[in-house]
Amino acid sequence: MTVVGEMTTMDTHIPGAGAAAERETVLEVDDLTVGFPTDDGLVRAVRGVSYRLRRGEALGIVGESGSGKSVTSLAIMGLLPRTAQIAGSARVLGQEMVGLDDERISKVRGNNIAMIFQDPLTSLNPVYTVGRQIAEAVRAHHDVSERQARSRAVELLDIVGIPFPEQRVRSYPHELSGGMRQRVVIAIAMANDPDVIIADEPTTALDVTVQAQVLEALETARDRTGAALVLITHDLGVIAGHVDRVAVMYAGRIVETGSVDEVFHRPRMPYTLGLLGGVPRMDESRYQRLTPILGTPPSMLDLPPGCAFAPRCPMAEEICVREEPPLAVPESGGGGAGGGAAVGSDPRVHAAACHFRDRLGETRPAELFQPTAIDAESIEAVRAVKAAGAQGAADAEAAPRAPVGRRAQAGPGEPLLTADELVKHFPVRSKGIIRRGVGEIHAVCGVSLELRAEETLALVGESGCGKSTTARLLLRLIPATAGDVRYGDRRLTGLTGGAMRPLRRDLQIVFQDPFASLDPRMTVFEIIAEPLRIHRLFGDDGGDRVRDLLRTVGLNPEHGSRYPHEFSGGQRQRIGIARALALRPKVLILDEPVSALDVSIQAGVINLLEDLQAEFGLSYLFVSHDLSVVRHIADRVAVMYLGKIVETGTTDQLFTAAAHPYTQALISAIPLPDPRKERTRQRILVTGDVPSPAAPPSGCRFRTRCPKYADELSDSERSRCDEEVPALVDRGHGHASACHYAQARTLV
């Protein structure tokens, strides 16, 4: 067997198979290991990572949280704490980075290699303007005047797509949106034309439209500087469209590497196949169930012998538990655990750390990661329901299959929760002792919607559009400025807290951040039991009910004695769902319930939500900015922009024939986890940021960012958009849009 000692990347943008091999190597990482001493022992965060990166190439590093992706890059940059134990080598243009003192490494860092961090707000100094911070990066490595450095800062802000750079250069970080702050950090990274740029989760928690802008700025940085790129992310769609080669990390080591096309279309490691199976895809049937990887990654404090993925791998055999597989090339033509093709100097090598790397072949994720016995029963139940309602064998064959756990619904249910012209304005007050009202934040402006029995209604839009505020208005967690909310035939608007309490049993919410919504001083048992005690429903069987709820959400009843900090993010979200289910509600409002989760954990939570809906007949209001998840789970969708609903309809209507330019831009910005499709698909790039809700534009609120307004409309048509507020008009079959010049388009 030939073991891969180093990993190389290939630039698909340069013609010729040998072009990559001929270019200058700018980053070499050889057998890099990182350990962190703790009271319990040594945490082996990185274990023998090796790769080579040539000028102009892009390498994507993917894996679950804790796999060692960020620690590897921090070790290369020399940014780990002094207590970290680092071995191996990391060379930038031949200069060894491991072991350099601060003075010497500072000459390389920012000049030859730069890093873009995940959270731009913590990367920028809040007391300095962004222009000063960019200029500081320039002057740190070049002998230029303040005026020249400031001129360079303006130029860089313009390059990364920040409007009015001459004015923005004087802004402070808190005055910019998240996407603009991230572009400022990209500008700082490219200030000195580095040879390598490392981007660590640069689009995490950003809206899809802002993500597209940031990725565009990152591509511009590469083009202008000629730098090689290391892109670290858990978003496989981002990886598919922006890198040449992929490295998949698990338990501190690279377990698969190859060209982006090879890894995505012919994975050789079961872990990679599992990651791909857990991603909701815009280009496949939304009725197909996701296939999460069961279990959790091992503790890096006490790694088991053999393959670290073996406890979660359906293919694992005795050799997997006994021996850790090397990163090696599969045999051409298949075979068992032995053998391997010669690697040579081919930069397109595809290698995997699996004893049975040749067995996967064309296996699909659902075939390898088989559903559990409970899932199998759900499959049969769904099929039986659909068969009973079929009009004939041909119709039954043609009908789309509902995913496991999703209710096979013959038609729309009765309206359960209804909002009519909801309005919420937050007052803006002056500073000082006497705080006078100086304006209003128009958070929600005349929103009407209805949630039907046993359906999932998704509320989507960019951050700040009013989604979460609308959800809280529906639950009466905040009072409405105007409008009406009804639950069945009961009017909720104006009810006192005491009058609302009995209705809380039917209306529950699951928050975005499970850790912030769970009391760290209470055990999981007490957290789930608390709503039962408040409503005096605990009784003699309360303990059994709590344990049953833990089983229902896929947790062990023995976990009840633990505290929230002892669980992973996905497990904490399941605890939040169990608490919401304790009172057996009819309506669950899910506020970004999977946005902060890894791909595999996200897939498990989505499947759980579908199963719970089928089992308990729940109705969901699903608040999200991730349209790929929305397409998979929702029956109907309402799109919000700056406090208003701009389009609504069934999921199929919106994703096959979106009519509003904003919806079209949202859909086109969703990355596909398919390199071939992602490179050729149509894009609608929205420029600028969402206007301030304190002073929304006149007429159509989207016109200031609308590509149709800017490129397609005549002056008279633009005048109508400037002056006349478009009504939400039904275009047929319940598909409504608020655009004067709506035109249906298919974008996937």
C-alpha positions in Angstrom: 0.0 0.0 0.0 1.3 3.4 -0.9 0.7 5.9 1.8 0.1 9.6 0.9 2.7 11.6 2.7 1.5 15.0 1.4 -1.6 16.3 -0.2 -1.5 18.7 -3.1 -4.2 20.8 -4.7 -5.2 21.4 -8.2 -6.3 24.7 -9.8 -9.2 24.0 -12.1 -9.0 27.5 -13.6 -5.6 26.9 -15.2 -5.6 24.6 -18.3 -3.3 21.7 -18.6 -3.0 18.7 -16.4 0.5 19.5 -15.4 0.0 23.2 -14.7 -0.6 22.8 -11.0 2.5 20.7 -10.6 4.7 23.3 -12.2 3.7 26.2 -10.0 5.5 27.5 -6.9 4.7 25.9 -3.6 3.7 28.5 -1.1 2.5 26.5 1.9 3.9 23.1 3.0 2.4 21.3 6.1 4.2 18.1 7.1 3.1 15.8 9.9 1.7 18.6 12.0 0.5 17.6 15.4 -1.0 19.8 18.2 -1.8 18.8 21.8 -3.3 20.8 24.7 -2.3 19.7 28.2 -5.2 19.6 30.6 -5.8 18.3 34.2 -7.3 15.2 32.7 -4.5 14.5 30.2 -3.4 15.6 26.7 -6.0 16.6 24.2 -4.7 15.5 20.8 -6.4 18.1 18.7 -4.4 17.6 15.5 -2.8 14.3 14.5 -0.3 14.2 11.6 -1.8 16.6 9.1 0.1 17.0 5.8 -0.7 18.9 2.7 1.0 21.1 0.0 -0.6 24.2 -1.5 0.6 25.9 -4.7 0.2 29.5 -5.8 -3.3 30.4 -6.9 -4.9 27.1 -5.7 -7.8 26.8 -3.3 -8.1 24.0 -0.7 -11.3 23.4 1.3 -11.1 21.8 4.7 -14.4 20.4 6.0 -15.5 18.4 9.0 -17.6 18.5 12.2 -16.9 20.8 15.1 -13.9 19.6 17.0 -12.3 17.8 14.1 -9.2 20.0 14.2 -9.8 22.3 11.2 -9.3 25.7 12.9 -6.6 24.4 15.3 -4.5 23.3 12.3 -4.7 26.8 10.7 -4.0 28.6 14.1 -0.9 26.5 14.5 0.3 27.5 11.0 -0.3 31.2 11.9 1.4 30.9 15.3 -1.7 31.9 17.1 -2.1 29.1 19.6 -1.4 29.6 23.3 2.1 29.0 24.7 0.8 25.9 26.5 0.0 24.1 23.2 2.4 21.3 22.2 3.2 21.7 18.5 5.3 19.3 16.4 5.9 18.8 12.7 6.4 21.5 10.1 4.5 24.4 8.5 6.5 26.4 5.9 5.4 29.5 4.1 7.6 30.1 1.0 10.2 27.9 2.7 10.1 29.8 6.0 9.4 27.5 8.9 6.5 28.9 11.0 6.5 26.4 13.9 8.7 27.6 16.7 9.3 31.2 15.4 9.4 33.9 18.1 6.8 36.8 17.9 9.2 39.3 16.3 10.1 37.0 13.4 6.7 35.5 12.8 5.1 38.9 12.7 7.2 39.7 9.6 5.6 36.7 7.8 2.1 37.0 9.3 0.0 39.6 7.5 2.6 39.9 4.7 3.1 36.4 3.2 0.2 34.7 5.0 -3.1 36.3 6.2 -6.1 34.9 8.1 -9.8 35.8 8.0 -11.5 34.8 11.2 -15.0 33.5 11.8 -16.4 36.4 13.8 -15.4 39.8 12.3 -16.6 41.7 15.3 -14.0 40.1 17.5 -11.3 40.6 14.8 -11.8 44.3 14.6 -10.9 46.9 17.3 -14.1 48.7 18.3 -12.3 51.9 19.2 -10.7 52.5 15.8 -12.2 53.2 12.5 -12.1 50.5 9.9 -9.9 52.8 7.7 -7.3 53.1 10.4 -7.2 49.4 11.0 -6.7 48.6 7.3 -4.0 51.3 7.1 -2.3 49.9 10.1 -2.0 46.5 8.3 -0.4 48.3 5.4 2.1 50.3 7.4 3.1 47.3 9.5 4.9 45.9 6.5 5.5 48.9 4.2 7.2 52.3 4.7 4.4 54.5 3.5 2.8 57.7 4.8 -0.5 57.8 6.6 -2.1 59.5 3.6 -0.8 56.7 1.3 -2.0 54.0 3.7 -5.5 55.7 4.0 -5.7 55.9 0.2 -4.9 52.2 0.0 -7.6 51.5 2.6 -10.2 53.3 0.4 -9.0 51.3 -2.6 -9.3 48.0 -0.7 -12.8 48.8 0.6 -13.9 49.5 -3.0 -12.3 46.2 -4.2 -14.3 44.1 -1.7 -17.5 45.8 -2.7 -18.3 48.2 0.1 -20.4 51.1 -1.2 -19.2 54.7 -0.7 -15.7 53.6 0.5 -14.6 57.3 1.0 -17.3 57.6 3.7 -17.1 54.1 5.1 -13.4 54.4 5.8 -14.3 56.7 8.7 -16.9 54.2 10.1 -16.4 52.2 13.3 -17.1 48.4 13.2 -20.3 48.6 15.2 -21.7 50.9 12.5 -21.4 48.2 9.8 -23.5 45.2 9.2 -22.1 41.7 9.7 -21.4 41.2 6.0 -19.7 44.5 5.6 -17.5 43.8 8.7 -16.5 40.5 7.1 -15.5 42.3 3.9 -13.4 44.7 5.9 -11.6 41.8 7.4 -11.0 40.4 3.9 -9.7 43.9 2.9 -7.2 43.7 5.8 -6.1 40.2 4.8 -5.4 41.3 1.2 -3.7 44.6 2.2 -0.2 43.4 1.5 -0.9 41.0 -1.4 -0.2 37.8 0.7 0.8 34.5 -0.9 -1.6 32.5 1.3 -5.0 33.5 2.7 -6.6 31.3 5.3 -10.4 31.8 5.7 -11.8 30.2 8.8 -15.6 29.8 8.5 -15.9 33.3 6.8 -19.6 32.9 6.1 -20.9 31.2 9.2 -24.2 32.7 10.5 -24.5 35.1 7.5 -27.6 35.3 5.3 -27.4 33.6 2.0 -27.4 36.9 0.1 -24.6 38.4 2.3 -22.8 35.1 2.1 -22.8 35.4 -1.7 -21.4 38.9 -1.4 -18.6 37.8 1.0 -17.6 34.9 -1.2 -17.6 37.2 -4.2 -15.2 39.5 -2.2 -13.0 36.5 -1.3 -12.8 35.5 -5.0 -11.9 39.1 -5.8 -9.1 39.0 -3.2 -7.7 35.8 -4.7 -7.8 37.3 -8.2 -6.1 40.6 -7.2 -3.4 39.0 -5.0 -2.9 35.7 -6.7 -2.9 34.1 -3.3 -3.5 30.5 -2.5 -6.6 29.9 -0.4 -7.4 27.6 2.5 -11.2 27.7 3.1 -12.4 26.2 6.3 -16.1 25.6 6.6 -18.8 23.1 7.4 -21.0 24.2 4.4 -20.4 21.7 1.7 -22.2 24.0 -0.9 -19.6 26.7 -0.3 -16.8 24.2 -0.7 -18.3 22.9 -3.9 -18.3 26.2 -5.7 -15.1 27.9 -4.5 -12.2 25.4 -4.1 -10.2 23.1 -6.3 -9.4 20.4 -3.8 -11.0 19.1 -0.6 -9.6 17.7 2.7 -12.1 16.1 5.0 -11.0 16.0 8.7 -12.2 13.8 11.5 -10.8 13.3 15.0 -7.7 15.5 14.3 -6.6 14.0 11.0 -7.3 14.1 7.3 -9.4 11.1 6.4 -10.1 11.9 2.7 -8.6 14.2 0.1 -9.0 14.7 -3.6 -10.2 17.1 -6.3 -13.6 18.6 -5.4 -15.3 16.6 -8.2 -13.8 13.3 -7.1 -14.6 13.7 -3.4 -18.2 15.0 -4.0 -19.2 12.5 -6.7 -17.1 9.4 -5.7 -16.3 9.6 -2.0 -14.1 6.7 -0.6 -14.5 7.3 3.1 -17.9 6.5 4.8 -17.6 9.7 6.9 -17.5 11.9 3.7 -20.5 10.0 2.3 -22.3 10.6 5.6 -21.6 14.3 5.5 -23.0 14.5 1.9 -26.1 12.6 2.9 -27.0 14.9 5.7 -27.2 18.0 3.5 -30.7 19.2 2.3 -30.3 19.7 -1.4 -32.1 22.1 -3.6 -31.4 20.0 -6.7 -33.0 16.8 -5.4 -36.5 15.7 -4.3 -37.4 17.4 -1.0 -39.3 14.2 -0.1 -36.1 12.3 0.4 -35.2 11.7 4.0 -31.8 13.0 5.2 -29.3 10.4 6.4 -27.4 11.7 9.4 -24.4 10.0 10.9 -25.4 8.5 14.2 -23.4 9.0 17.3 -20.9 11.7 18.1 -17.2 12.3 17.4 -14.8 10.7 19.9 -13.1 12.5 22.8 -9.7 13.8 21.7 -8.6 13.1 25.3 -9.0 9.4 25.1 -9.1 8.2 21.5 -10.0 4.6 20.9 -7.5 2.3 19.1 -8.0 1.7 15.4 -10.1 3.9 13.2 -11.6 6.8 15.2 -14.8 6.7 13.0 -15.4 2.9 13.6 -17.9 3.4 16.4 -20.2 5.3 14.0 -19.4 3.5 10.8 -21.8 0.9 9.3 -18.9 -0.7 7.4 -16.7 -1.3 10.5 -15.1 -4.7 11.0 -12.6 -6.2 13.4 -9.6 -4.7 11.6 -11.1 -1.2 12.0 -11.2 -1.5 15.7 -7.7 -2.9 15.8 -5.7 -0.8 13.3 -5.9 2.8 12.3 -6.0 3.0 8.5 -3.4 5.2 6.7 -4.3 7.9 4.2 -3.8 6.0 1.0 -5.0 5.7 -2.6 -7.7 3.2 -3.5 -6.9 0.3 -5.9 -7.9 1.0 -9.5 -10.6 -1.5 -10.1 -11.6 -2.2 -6.5 -10.3 -4.7 -4.0 -10.1 -5.2 -0.2 -8.1 -3.6 2.5 -4.8 -4.2 0.9 -3.1 -2.8 -2.1 -3.0 0.6 -3.6 -2.1 2.6 -6.7 1.1 4.5 -7.1 0.8 8.1 -6.1 3.8 9.6 -7.9 3.7 13.4 -8.2 0.1 13.6 -9.6 -1.5 16.7 -7.9 -5.0 15.1 -8.6 -4.5 12.2 -6.1 -7.6 11.0 -4.4 -6.8 9.3 -1.1 -8.9 8.0 1.9 -8.1 6.8 5.4 -10.3 3.7 5.3 -9.5 -0.1 5.3 -12.3 -0.6 2.8 -11.9 2.5 0.7 -12.5 0.4 -2.5 -15.9 -0.9 -1.3 -18.0 2.2 -1.5 -18.2 2.5 -5.2 -21.5 4.1 -6.2 -23.1 3.6 -2.8 -25.6 6.2 -1.8 -25.7 7.6 1.8 -29.2 6.1 2.5 -27.9 2.7 1.5 -25.0 2.8 3.9 -26.5 4.6 6.8 -29.6 2.5 7.0 -32.7 3.9 8.9 -33.3 2.6 12.4 -36.1 0.1 13.2 -38.4 2.9 14.3 -37.7 4.7 11.0 -38.5 1.5 9.1 -41.9 1.4 10.8 -42.5 5.0 9.9 -41.7 4.2 6.3 -44.2 1.5 6.1 -46.9 3.7 7.8 -46.4 6.5 5.3 -46.5 4.1 2.4 -49.7 2.5 3.7 -51.4 5.9 4.0 -50.3 7.0 0.5 -51.4 3.6 -1.0 -54.8 3.9 0.6 -55.5 7.2 -1.0 -54.0 6.3 -4.4 -56.4 6.3 -7.4 -54.6 3.6 -9.3 -51.3 1.9 -9.6 -50.0 4.4 -12.1 -50.9 7.4 -9.9 -49.4 5.7 -6.8 -46.2 5.1 -8.8 -46.1 8.7 -10.0 -46.9 10.3 -6.6 -43.9 11.8 -4.7 -43.0 10.0 -1.5 -43.2 11.9 1.7 -40.1 11.6 3.9 -40.1 9.3 6.8 -42.2 10.9 9.6 -43.8 13.5 7.4 -47.6 13.4 7.5 -49.2 12.3 4.2 -51.6 15.2 4.0 -54.6 15.0 1.6 -55.3 18.7 1.7 -54.8 21.8 3.9 -56.0 21.5 7.5 -58.1 24.0 9.4 -56.4 27.4 10.3 -55.0 27.0 13.8 -53.0 30.2 14.4 -53.9 33.3 12.5 -52.2 36.8 12.3 -54.1 39.7 10.8 -52.2 42.9 9.9 -49.7 42.6 12.7 -47.6 45.7 13.4 -44.7 46.2 15.8 -42.8 49.4 16.1 -40.1 49.9 18.7 -39.5 53.4 20.0 -36.1 55.1 19.5 -35.4 57.4 22.4 -32.8 60.2 22.8 -29.9 60.0 25.2 -29.8 61.8 28.5 -31.8 62.0 31.7 -35.1 62.9 29.9 -35.3 60.4 27.1 -37.7 61.6 24.4 -39.0 59.7 21.5 -37.0 60.6 18.4 -38.3 57.9 16.0 -39.4 54.3 15.6 -38.0 51.0 14.4 -40.5 49.5 12.0 -39.9 45.9 12.8 -43.2 44.3 11.6 -45.5 46.2 9.2 -48.9 44.7 8.5 -48.0 40.9 8.4 -50.9 38.5 7.9 -50.5 34.8 7.8 -52.2 31.6 9.0 -50.7 28.3 10.3 -52.9 25.3 9.5 -53.4 22.2 11.6 -50.5 19.7 11.2 -48.6 21.7 8.6 -45.2 23.4 8.5 -45.2 27.1 7.6 -41.7 28.6 7.0 -41.0 32.2 7.6 -37.8 33.2 5.8 -35.7 36.3 5.0 -32.5 38.0 5.9 -31.5 38.9 9.4 -33.4 42.0 10.6 -36.4 41.5 8.4 -38.7 40.8 11.3 -39.0 37.0 11.4 -38.3 36.4 15.0 -40.2 39.5 16.1 -43.3 38.1 14.2 -42.8 34.7 16.0 -42.8 36.4 19.4 -45.8 38.5 18.5 -47.7 35.3 17.7 -46.9 33.9 21.1 -47.6 37.1 22.9 -44.1 37.2 24.3 -44.0 40.9 23.2 -47.1 43.1 22.8 -48.2 44.2 19.3 -48.5 47.8 18.3 -51.5 46.9 16.2 -53.1 43.9 14.6 -54.8 40.7 15.8 -53.7 37.2 16.7 -56.1 34.3 17.0 -55.6 30.7 18.2 -58.5 28.8 16.8 -61.6 30.9 17.8 -59.8 32.5 20.7 -58.4 36.1 20.3 -55.0 36.4 21.9 -54.5 40.1 21.4 -54.9 42.0 24.7 -54.9 38.9 27.0 -53.2 39.3 30.3 -50.4 37.0 31.4 -52.8 35.1 33.6 -55.3 34.6 30.8 -52.5 33.5 28.5 -51.1 30.9 30.8 -53.6 28.1 30.0 -53.0 28.7 26.3 -49.2 28.3 26.8 -49.8 24.6 27.0 -50.8 24.6 23.3 -48.3 27.2 22.1 -44.6 26.5 22.6 -41.3 27.8 21.2 -37.8 26.3 20.6 -35.1 29.0 20.5 -32.1 29.3 18.2 -29.4 29.0 20.9 -30.1 25.9 23.0 -27.4 26.7 25.5 -28.7 30.2 26.2 -32.3 29.0 26.6 -31.4 26.2 29.1 -30.7 27.1 32.8 -27.1 26.0 33.5 -27.9 25.4 37.2 -30.7 22.9 36.5 -30.3 19.3 35.5 -31.8 18.2 32.3 -34.5 16.3 34.2 -35.6 19.5 36.1 -35.4 21.6 32.9 -37.9 19.3 31.2 -40.0 18.8 34.3 -40.3 22.6 35.0 -43.2 23.3 32.6 -45.1 20.3 34.0 -44.6 21.7 37.5 -45.6 25.2 36.5 -48.9 23.9 35.1 -49.4 21.4 37.9 -49.2 18.4 35.6 -46.2 16.7 37.1 -48.1 14.3 39.3 -47.1 10.8 40.4 -46.1 9.9 36.8 -44.1 13.0 36.2 -40.8 11.2 36.3 -41.9 8.6 33.8 -43.2 11.4 31.5 -39.8 13.2 31.6 -37.9 9.9 30.9 -40.3 9.2 28.0 -39.7 12.6 26.6 -36.0 12.0 26.6 -36.5 8.8 24.7 -38.8 10.5 22.3 -36.1 13.0 21.2 -33.4 10.3 21.0 -31.6 10.8 24.3 -30.9 8.3 27.1 -33.2 8.6 30.2 -30.0 8.4 32.3 -29.0 11.8 30.8 -31.5 13.5 33.0 -29.1 13.8 35.9 -26.6 15.8 33.8 -26.3 19.5 33.2 -26.6 21.3 29.8 -22.9 22.1 29.5 -22.2 18.3 29.4 -24.0 17.9 26.1 -23.2 18.7 22.5 -25.0 21.4 20.6 -27.3 18.9 18.8 -28.1 17.2 22.1 -28.9 20.5 23.8 -31.3 21.4 21.0 -33.0 18.0 21.5 -33.4 18.9 25.2 -35.0 22.2 24.2 -37.4 20.3 22.0 -38.2 17.8 24.8 -39.0 20.7 27.1 -41.3 22.3 24.5 -43.1 18.9 24.0 -43.6 18.4 27.8 -47.1 20.1 27.8 -48.1 18.3 24.6 -48.6 21.4 22.5 -50.4 21.7 19.2 -48.2 24.5 17.8 -44.4 24.7 18.0 -42.6 27.8 16.8 -39.0 26.9 15.8 -36.8 30.0 15.7 -33.7 29.0 13.7 -33.5 25.6 15.4 -30.7 24.2 13.3 -28.7 27.2 12.2 -25.7 26.7 14.6 -25.4 22.9 14.1 -23.0 20.8 12.2 -24.3 19.1 9.0 -24.8 15.7 10.4 -26.4 16.9 13.7 -28.6 19.2 11.7 -29.9 16.3 9.6 -30.7 14.3 12.8 -32.7 17.2 14.3 -34.6 17.8 11.0 -35.5 14.1 10.9 -36.6 14.2 14.5 -38.8 17.2 13.9 -40.5 15.4 11.0 -41.0 12.3 13.1 -42.5 14.3 16.0 -44.9 16.1 13.7 -46.2 12.8 12.4 -46.4 11.2 15.8 -48.1 14.1 17.7 -49.9 16.0 14.9 -47.9 19.2 15.5 -48.1 22.4 13.5 -44.7 24.2 13.0 -43.9 27.8 12.3 -40.3 27.3 11.1 -38.3 30.6 11.2 -35.1 30.3 9.2 -32.7 32.0 6.7 -31.5 28.6 5.3 -33.7 28.0 2.3 -32.3 24.6 1.6 -33.6 23.4 5.0 -36.9 25.3 4.4 -37.4 23.5 1.1 -36.9 20.2 2.8 -39.2 20.6 5.8 -41.9 23.2 4.9 -45.3 22.8 3.3 -45.8 26.5 2.7 -43.4 29.5 2.8 -43.8 33.2 3.6 -40.9 35.4 2.5 -40.3 38.6 4.6 -38.3 41.7 3.7 -38.0 44.7 6.0 -41.1 43.9 8.0 -43.4 42.9 5.2 -44.4 39.6 3.5 -43.3 39.9 -0.1 -44.2 36.4 -1.4 -46.0 33.4 -0.1 -47.1 30.1 -1.5 -46.5 26.3 -1.3 -42.9 25.2 -1.2 -43.1 23.8 -4.7 -44.6 27.0 -6.0 -41.8 29.2 -4.6 -38.9 27.0 -5.4 -40.0 26.1 -9.0 -41.5 29.5 -10.0 -40.4 32.3 -7.6 -42.1 35.5 -8.7 -40.6 38.2 -6.5 -37.0 39.4 -7.3 -36.1 39.1 -3.6 -37.2 35.5 -3.5 -35.3 34.8 -6.7 -32.2 36.3 -5.3 -32.5 34.2 -2.1 -32.9 31.0 -4.0 -30.1 31.7 -6.5 -27.7 32.5 -3.6 -28.1 29.0 -2.0 -25.0 27.0 -2.7 -25.4 23.5 -4.1 -23.2 20.6 -2.8 -22.4 19.6 -6.4 -19.3 21.2 -8.0 -20.4 20.7 -11.5 -23.8 22.4 -11.0 -22.4 25.0 -8.8 -19.9 26.2 -11.4 -22.5 26.6 -14.1 -25.8 27.7 -12.4 -27.4 31.1 -12.7 -26.7 33.7 -10.1 -28.6 36.8 -9.0 -26.3 38.8 -6.8 -28.0 41.4 -4.5 -25.8 44.3 -3.7 -25.9 46.5 -0.6 -27.4 45.8 2.8 -30.9 45.9 4.1 -32.0 49.5 4.7 -32.6 50.7 8.2 -36.1 49.8 9.5 -36.1 53.2 11.2 -36.4 54.8 7.8 -37.6 52.3 5.2 -37.6 53.3 1.5 -40.8 54.7 0.0 -42.8 52.6 -2.4 -41.3 49.2 -2.8 -39.0 48.5 0.1 -36.8 46.2 -2.0 -36.2 48.7 -4.8 -32.9 50.0 -3.4 -31.3 46.5 -3.9 -33.5 45.1 -6.6 -31.6 43.8 -9.7 -34.7 44.1 -11.8 -35.2 47.7 -10.8 -31.5 48.5 -11.6 -31.2 46.7 -14.9 -34.5 45.9 -16.5 -37.1 48.6 -15.8 -37.8 51.9 -17.6 -37.8 55.2 -15.9 -41.6 55.3 -15.7 -41.6 51.8 -14.2 -39.0 52.8 -11.7 -41.1 55.8 -10.8 -44.0 53.5 -9.9 -41.7 51.4 -7.7 -40.5 54.6 -6.0 -43.9 55.9 -5.1 -46.4 53.0 -4.9 -46.3 50.3 -2.3 -46.9 47.0 -4.1 -49.8 44.9 -2.7 -49.5 41.2 -2.0 -51.5 39.9 -4.9 -52.6 36.3 -5.5 -51.2 35.2 -8.8 -53.2 32.0 -8.7 -53.5 28.8 -6.6 -52.6 30.7 -3.4 -49.2 31.9 -4.8 -49.0 35.6 -3.9 -46.2 38.2 -4.4 -45.8 41.9 -3.7 -44.1 43.2 -6.8 -45.5 45.5 -9.5 -43.5 43.5 -12.2 -43.5 40.0 -10.8 -42.3 37.3 -13.2 -42.0 33.6 -12.4 -38.5 32.1 -12.8 -37.0 28.7 -12.2 -33.5 29.0 -10.7 -32.6 25.4 -9.6 
